[in-house]
Amino acid sequence: MEKITDKKQVLSASLLFMFLYLISYVTRINYGAVISEICAAENMQKSLVSLALTMSAVTYGTGQLISGFLGDRLNPKRLIFGGLLLTAATNLIIPVCTSPYQMAAVWAVNGFAQAFMWPPLVKIMATLFTSEDYKKACVIVTWGSSFGTIAVYALSPVCISLFGWRGVFVVSAFFAVLMSVIWMKKCRFENDNTMIVTSKITETNEKFGAKYLVLMGLIMLAIVLQGILRDGVTTWMPSYISETFNLDRRAAILTGVILPVFSIGAIQLTSVIYRKFIKSELMLASVVFFAGFISALLLFSVNGKSAPFSILFSAVLTACMYGVNIVMTCMVPPYFAKYGNISFMSGLLNFCTYIGSAASGAGLALFSEKFGWSATIVLWAVIALAGGLICLAVTKPWNKFKEN
């Protein structure tokens, strides 16, 4: 398929993809944003209502593998369209659910629908854009997650005050349907030349599997560590601030605003460094991991002494993991184009992120309860250091893989 080279067209397509990703975030994290309101309004136990989040995380993570596989074989534009319609349907069904178990079942379907956004989108961008434009577009698209987070947490209270918690899902579904219409009209990816099944490629793929198996295993392990920190710190920072400084509402407000802002800055900075200074993806990932390690050490130094600086260094640590994420899940997959596996690799690597995310939930909770928050911060530092060392160790083998 012919590449888009006109700068205006590249920007227009990048913004379209960003709004798609923004809507996908709005229709996925809205449940978590209003979970307390659901519990209060419907007199349901928080542990039961939160079951939907667990189910969604499981189906979203596993769905990445299926979505990635299909994205290399079917038209990714239509896969995304189907995902949008399905997520709109689940957002419309949630308001009529009468039990937390029904909500869990519906939101599990939503998690699967959401999985059909990112891997096919990476395939479309890698196909439409030149290498340099792809790198810039990835940054713009990932802004959608931060803008979507800000939109949900800023507008949900307004929807709740006007329509109740159900209004949040209805409004989200409306935007998903609207986005699906815009998507089919504006996305220029029309044909599907994605599946490469020549004997030459098959032979190359076999050599890759034998020679670079350890390399990919270590890369996947680094991404798991990134997922533990990115979502673990995001999830448990409010609890850490609350228990350490007794600042419930203030911490919630600060963390709700500061994390997306810092993540946007980190993604932008990482992209600039990648395009202008450090061309090796794994070397750059190691540098950003080490920056996260330093942030964790600074967080430990102000632990129990300063709430603002604790929030600041926690936000920087999380932002560094967003920087690692864009390198590992956006910049690495295009190198598998000759194997016909861009979408699958994107799904596989993103799946690793959510293995880490799942592990961080109960795992960090148990660790903090048993050893306290000081030990938990030390654990965060160790994880960041380990991620940086792994990426540094595989930099040379990865560069050889790129050359081959």
Secondary structure, DSSP 4 states (H G I P E B T S, - for coil): -PPB--HHHHHHHHHHHHHHHHHHHHHHHHHHHTHHHHHHHHT--HHHHTHHHHHHHHHHHHHHHHHHHHHTTS-HHHHHHHHHHHHHHHHHHGGG--SHHHHHHHHHHHHHHHTTTHHHHHHHHHHHB-HHHHHHHHHHHHHHHHHHHHHHHHHHHHHHHHH-HHHHHHHHHHHHHHHHHHHHHH------------HHHHHHHHHHHHHSHHHHHHHHHHHHHHHHHHHHHHHHHHHHHHHHH--HHHHHHHHHHHHHHHHHHHHHHHHHHHHHT---HHHHHHHHHHHHHHHHHHHHHTTTT-HHHHHHHHHHHHHHHHHHHHIIIIISGGGGGGGT-HHHHHHHHHHHHHHHHHHHHHHHHHHHHHH-HHHHHHHHHHHHHHHHHHHHHTHHHHHHHHH-
